[in-house]
Amino acid sequence: MSLLEGRTGAPAPTAFDPEGPWRVHPRVALRPESFGALAYHYDTRRLIFLKSPTLVELVSALDRYPSASAAVEAIVPVAERTKYSSALARLAASEVIDAG
């Protein structure tokens, strides 16, 4: 099961370093929904569906941790960490999150 669903073309590649600091992009708004959240980027006009409340919690908390890896370790159960780390990499490529 994918944790994300996008409705636009291929995102521009962005290098994702899980050991670096990350945050929600300043031009992105997160709107809570029953399935998770909608992320809208005001510059690219991309709409991304975050299809997990845990992913929304993780993305929202990124700026409170020294690295994405630290956030994943604190929030995500061990068995699901790879899946959530991959989701963060896709969010970086989609410019929903950026290096903080």
MARROBA-934427 format. One line per field, with one value per residue: x, y, z of N, C-alpha, C in turn. Coordinates in Angstrom, 3 decimals. Example, Ala and Ser with C-alpha at 12.3 -4.5 7.8 and 13.67 -1.06 7.14 Angstrom:
n_xx <- 13.190  12.850
n_yy <- -5.690  -2.250
n_zz <- 7.800  7.080
ca_xx <- 12.300  13.670
ca_yy <- -4.500  -1.060
ca_zz <- 7.800  7.140
c_xx <- 13.200  12.900
c_yy <- -3.300  0.030
c_zz <- 7.800  7.870
***
This chain:
n_xx <- 0.836  0.596  1.630  1.188  -0.451  -0.498  -1.650  -0.475  2.074  5.388  7.523  10.121  13.435  14.783  17.417  17.338  18.401  18.370  19.685  19.897  18.466  14.954  11.856  8.414  7.790  7.945  6.023  3.941  0.798  -0.839  -3.749  -5.824  -7.481  -9.893  -8.591  -5.935  -4.114  -4.248  -1.776  -0.832  1.014  1.814  3.399  4.089  1.637  0.887  -0.972  -0.952  -1.834  -1.645  -1.808  -2.063  -2.452  -0.217  1.883  1.246  1.595  4.343  5.484  4.617  6.067  8.748  10.477  11.094  13.068  16.522  17.125  15.658  15.742  15.875  13.350  11.710  12.490  11.513  8.750  7.593  6.607  8.920  8.728  7.635  9.293  10.967  9.129  7.996  10.247  10.808  8.517  8.984  11.189  9.969  8.243  10.100  11.122  8.860  8.725  7.276  8.344  11.327  14.895  15.840
n_yy <- -1.179  2.137  5.126  7.594  9.633  11.123  13.649  14.783  15.459  13.942  14.530  16.999  15.884  15.661  15.534  13.351  13.284  11.320  11.747  14.396  17.617  18.238  19.747  20.811  22.180  25.723  26.792  25.046  23.792  21.902  20.070  18.640  15.503  12.812  10.492  11.103  13.542  16.398  17.743  20.763  22.470  25.727  26.978  25.065  24.027  21.474  18.758  16.563  13.497  12.497  9.518  8.456  8.762  8.550  9.236  11.918  12.932  12.447  14.028  16.560  16.834  16.900  19.162  19.319  17.585  16.530  15.225  13.530  10.792  10.560  11.522  9.579  7.311  8.055  8.241  6.295  2.865  0.129  -1.946  -0.620  1.383  1.515  1.821  4.321  5.966  5.821  7.087  9.680  10.355  10.470  12.600  14.639  14.738  15.660  18.157  18.713  18.510  20.070  20.553  21.561
n_zz <- 0.000  -0.881  0.681  -0.269  -2.716  -5.780  -8.106  -10.296  -12.822  -13.170  -10.416  -9.873  -9.429  -6.159  -3.934  -1.231  1.954  4.613  6.986  7.389  8.395  8.033  6.901  6.605  3.485  3.139  1.417  1.367  2.255  4.709  4.947  7.205  6.872  6.900  6.068  6.345  5.187  2.983  0.949  -0.312  -2.671  -3.112  -5.064  -7.098  -7.566  -7.019  -5.745  -3.164  -1.720  1.523  2.805  5.398  8.834  10.503  8.790  8.340  10.929  11.181  9.076  9.887  12.223  11.546  11.688  14.346  14.986  14.765  12.413  9.574  9.903  12.697  13.376  12.183  13.662  16.180  15.840  14.125  14.033  14.323  12.353  10.175  9.297  6.981  4.895  5.530  5.427  2.712  1.754  2.720  1.136  -1.382  -0.889  -0.573  -3.179  -4.427  -3.463  -1.176  1.312  2.545  2.823  5.989
ca_xx <- 0.000  1.336  1.206  0.996  -1.094  -0.421  -2.481  0.219  3.178  6.544  8.152  11.538  14.214  15.431  18.173  16.837  19.385  17.632  20.474  19.849  17.214  13.881  10.664  7.397  8.175  7.195  4.937  3.025  -0.238  -1.391  -5.127  -6.218  -8.622  -10.139  -7.622  -4.592  -4.091  -3.926  -0.660  -0.918  2.178  1.318  4.210  3.989  0.211  0.716  -1.798  -0.508  -2.626  -0.907  -2.852  -1.799  -2.290  1.163  2.702  0.954  2.285  5.781  5.802  4.383  7.046  10.126  11.312  11.404  14.104  17.744  17.187  14.475  15.899  15.515  11.893  11.159  12.727  10.685  7.311  7.125  6.961  10.104  8.382  7.148  10.221  11.431  8.023  7.847  11.440  10.588  7.495  9.642  12.008  9.050  7.770  11.203  11.138  7.664  8.904  6.373  9.283  12.632  15.961  15.651
ca_yy <- 0.000  3.389  6.119  8.848  9.571  12.431  13.787  15.615  14.826  13.505  15.613  17.253  15.137  16.353  14.561  13.188  12.774  11.087  12.170  15.855  18.191  18.448  20.458  21.028  23.322  26.912  27.099  23.907  23.769  20.584  20.129  17.345  14.783  11.564  9.481  11.613  14.980  16.881  18.691  21.585  23.334  26.937  27.335  24.057  23.702  20.025  18.282  15.233  12.893  11.747  8.549  7.816  9.715  8.487  10.027  13.321  13.236  12.456  15.210  17.748  16.886  16.855  20.289  19.189  16.560  16.917  14.563  12.748  9.479  10.681  11.649  8.261  6.440  8.482  8.237  5.162  1.536  -0.455  -2.740  0.230  2.500  1.571  2.354  5.745  6.645  5.927  8.122  10.972  10.613  10.902  13.939  15.564  14.863  16.433  19.463  18.903  18.782  20.513  20.546  22.670
ca_zz <- 0.000  -0.939  1.666  -0.983  -4.014  -6.422  -9.291  -11.266  -13.525  -12.394  -9.680  -10.104  -8.436  -5.050  -3.142  0.125  2.897  5.853  8.152  7.473  8.904  7.058  7.378  5.577  2.646  3.561  0.484  1.371  3.296  5.022  5.411  7.765  6.298  7.627  5.634  6.609  4.890  1.650  0.929  -1.510  -2.872  -3.769  -6.231  -8.156  -7.671  -6.837  -4.652  -2.771  -0.662  2.542  3.120  6.683  9.943  11.002  7.871  8.621  12.187  10.896  8.266  10.715  13.307  11.049  12.123  15.772  15.125  14.060  11.102  9.207  10.532  14.114  13.431  11.866  14.822  17.310  15.558  13.321  14.528  13.683  11.165  9.084  9.083  5.593  4.091  5.814  4.910  1.264  1.559  2.915  -0.050  -2.444  -0.537  -0.888  -4.638  -4.786  -2.832  -0.036  2.395  2.057  3.827  6.929
c_xx <- 0.873  0.760  0.892  0.237  -1.060  -1.250  -1.801  1.326  4.318  7.204  9.617  12.337  14.867  16.142  17.630  17.918  18.671  18.388  20.506  18.522  16.219  12.723  9.628  7.837  7.334  6.022  3.942  2.052  -0.711  -2.802  -5.529  -7.483  -8.782  -9.130  -6.191  -4.563  -3.890  -2.773  -0.743  0.288  1.722  2.124  4.019  2.547  -0.055  -0.148  -1.397  -1.405  -1.701  -1.922  -2.585  -1.681  -0.874  2.086  2.479  1.663  3.783  6.178  5.659  5.446  8.493  11.014  11.654  12.511  15.343  17.879  15.867  14.540  15.495  14.000  11.224  11.314  11.814  9.196  6.798  7.532  8.076  9.756  7.977  8.124  10.704  10.373  7.885  9.058  11.326  9.556  8.110  10.508  11.136  8.495  8.841  11.266  9.962  7.674  7.851  7.193  10.590  13.629  15.822  16.946
c_yy <- 1.231  4.368  7.460  8.606  10.974  12.453  14.642  14.817  14.474  14.690  15.787  16.518  16.047  15.289  14.535  12.543  12.568  11.515  13.682  16.334  18.452  19.173  20.459  22.270  24.539  27.272  25.943  24.045  22.331  20.770  18.757  16.801  13.484  10.474  9.864  13.107  15.200  17.863  19.445  22.509  24.535  27.325  26.348  23.675  22.206  19.760  16.838  14.752  12.122  10.790  7.763  8.882  9.712  9.294  11.517  13.756  13.368  13.718  16.483  17.927  16.970  17.960  20.255  18.164  16.986  16.282  13.846  11.370  9.502  10.794  10.304  7.325  6.793  8.230  6.933  3.830  0.914  -1.154  -1.882  1.340  2.620  2.209  3.862  6.545  6.821  7.002  9.508  11.324  11.082  12.294  14.990  15.798  15.705  17.836  19.758  19.160  19.283  20.501  21.785  23.090
c_zz <- 0.000  0.061  1.023  -2.270  -4.591  -7.689  -10.352  -11.927  -12.593  -11.693  -10.081  -9.038  -7.402  -4.226  -1.717  0.974  4.223  7.101  8.315  8.041  7.767  7.720  6.258  4.803  3.055  2.655  0.364  2.533  3.463  5.544  5.917  7.093  7.065  7.277  5.977  6.397  3.397  1.807  -0.387  -1.562  -3.692  -5.002  -7.381  -8.466  -7.606  -5.618  -4.383  -1.634  0.265  3.153  4.396  7.755  10.517  10.102  8.106  9.903  11.950  10.139  9.104  11.795  12.836  11.597  13.616  16.043  14.333  12.672  10.834  9.848  12.003  14.277  13.178  13.067  15.994  17.089  14.950  13.960  13.686  12.366  9.962  8.702  7.645  4.703  4.289  5.355  3.395  0.943  1.732  1.707  -1.213  -2.155  -0.795  -2.396  -5.137  -4.204  -1.758  1.221  1.774  3.200  4.684  7.441
***
